Amino acid sequence: MNEGEAIDVAQEAILTLLLMAGPVMAVALTIGLIIALFQALTQLQEMTLVFVPKIVIVFVSLLLFLPFMLAQISAFFEGLADKIIGLP
């Protein structure tokens, strides 16, 4: 494996990481913004109001996005295995 192939594998790994983590992080960001807006409008500064709904919704989004995430990681590993098998 030369440097170009190693860089390609690293780029694919980073892209796979972003595709896997992106949807869950977007959900967490959106819920955080909604809760912060709610706290600013109502002037409630309860810390559990931030953490409990966000944790629950992130877990639910993980369950919903799990098939997509598994498909992405398995496609990455299949491509990586094909590259390893194809080495001279």
Secondary structure by P-SEA (a helix, b strand, c coil): ccaaaaaaaaaaaaaaaaaaaaaaaaaaaaaaaaaaaaaaaacccccccccaaaaaaaaaaaaaaaaaaaaaaaaaaaaaaaaaaacc
